[in-house]
Amino acid sequence: MAQRPVMELAGTIRHDGDGGVLDDLDTVRGVHRWLQQQPGLLAVAPGDLVVDEGLRDAVVGVRRAVRALFARVVSPAPPSPADAHRLLPLDEALRLLNAAAAREPVAPQLHWPAEGPPTSGLLSAEDDPGVRLVAALARDAVDFLSGPQRERLRACHAPRCVRYFIKSHGRQEWCKPSCGNRARVARHYERTREATGRD
C-alpha cells in the first residue's frame, strides 16, 4: 500500500543497516530515481520533468521543513536521530513549507459524472512540472500536519532507525516488524549483559 507523498518524502532519509544514514535525495540522479518510484505523485509524464540541481534543492528544502515539523509533532518524545541535531527552527520550517505550497496557483474544480458521486480536484495554472511537484509535496504536508493523522505520527526508536511513521494500531511502537525485532534483540542483549555484569 502506497503511503501519502509527505511520508514517502520524509522516508527518503533512512538507516543503512550499519548505524549510518542514507539520503535518497543526495544527488540529482537520486531525486530522479525516487520520482520514478512515486507513481501518481505528478500528473505529468516523467519525461516532461527536468530534474536538475534547482529541483533537487527545492524538494530537499520541503523535506527539511517537513522533518522539522514532524519533530515538533512527536515532541516531547525525541525526534528521529537522523537530523535531530540540525533541524530547521520552527518559523523557518513553516515559512519554507508555506512558500513552497504557494508556488503553484490552483483552483478547486468539481467533477460530477452522470453515474456516481461528485469529486473535487485542483486545476493548476502552472506550466512548470517541477514547480507543480514541489507545491504538491508541500500541500500534502500542510494537509497532513493540519489533519487528524498528525496525532498518530511517531518517530521509530528501534536501534539505527531514523524513520517517522503513522501509527496504525494502539500498540505499534516501530515503523516495521524488522525494527521491532531489532529493538527486542537489543533489549535482550542489554538485559543479558546487565545480568552477567559484563561491560
Residue pairs with C-beta under 8 A, 6 or more apart in sequence:
2 8
2 39
2 40
3 11
3 166
4 140
4 144
5 38
5 41
5 136
5 137
5 140
6 66
6 137
6 140
6 141
6 143
6 144
7 144
7 164
7 165
7 166
8 38
8 41
9 59
9 62
9 63
9 66
9 137
9 141
10 63
10 66
10 67
10 70
10 163
10 164
11 163
11 164
12 23
12 24
12 25
12 34
12 63
13 21
13 22
13 23
13 24
13 63
13 67
13 80
13 82
13 83
13 162
13 163
14 21
14 22
14 24
14 162
14 163
15 21
15 22
15 82
15 160
15 161
15 162
15 163
16 22
17 160
18 160
19 160
21 82
21 162
23 30
24 30
24 33
24 34
25 31
25 34
25 56
25 59
25 60
25 63
27 56
28 51
28 52
28 53
28 55
28 56
31 51
31 55
31 56
31 59
32 51
35 41
35 42
35 46
35 49
35 51
35 133
36 46
41 133
41 136
41 137
42 49
42 129
42 132
42 133
42 136
43 132
44 129
44 132
48 129
49 55
49 129
49 130
49 133
50 129
50 130
51 130
54 130
55 130
55 133
55 134
58 100
58 130
58 134
59 133
59 134
59 137
61 96
61 100
62 96
62 97
62 100
62 134
62 137
62 138
62 141
64 83
64 88
64 93
64 96
65 88
65 92
65 93
65 94
65 96
65 97
65 100
65 138
65 141
66 93
66 97
66 141
67 79
67 80
67 82
67 83
67 87
67 164
68 87
68 88
68 89
68 90
68 92
68 93
69 90
69 93
69 94
69 97
69 141
69 145
70 79
70 80
70 153
70 155
70 164
71 79
71 80
71 84
71 87
71 155
72 90
73 145
73 150
73 153
74 153
74 154
74 155
74 164
77 154
77 155
77 157
78 84
78 155
78 157
79 87
79 155
80 155
80 156
80 162
80 163
80 164
81 162
82 162
83 162
87 93
88 96
97 138
97 141
97 142
98 138
98 142
100 134
100 135
100 137
100 138
101 135
101 138
101 139
101 141
101 142
102 135
103 126
103 131
103 134
103 135
103 138
104 124
104 125
104 126
104 131
104 132
104 135
104 136
105 124
105 125
105 126
106 122
106 123
106 124
106 125
106 126
106 135
107 122
107 123
107 125
108 120
108 121
108 122
108 123
109 120
109 121
109 122
109 123
110 118
110 119
110 120
111 118
111 119
111 120
111 121
112 118
112 119
124 132
126 132
126 135
144 150
149 166
152 166
152 167
152 168
153 164
153 165
153 166
153 167
154 164
154 165
154 166
154 167
154 172
154 173
154 175
155 163
155 164
156 162
156 163
156 164
156 165
156 174
156 175
156 179
157 173
157 174
157 183
158 174
158 175
158 179
158 180
158 182
158 183
158 186
159 182
159 183
159 186
160 182
161 174
161 175
161 179
161 182
163 175
163 179
164 175
165 172
165 174
165 175
165 176
173 180
173 183
174 180
174 183
193 199
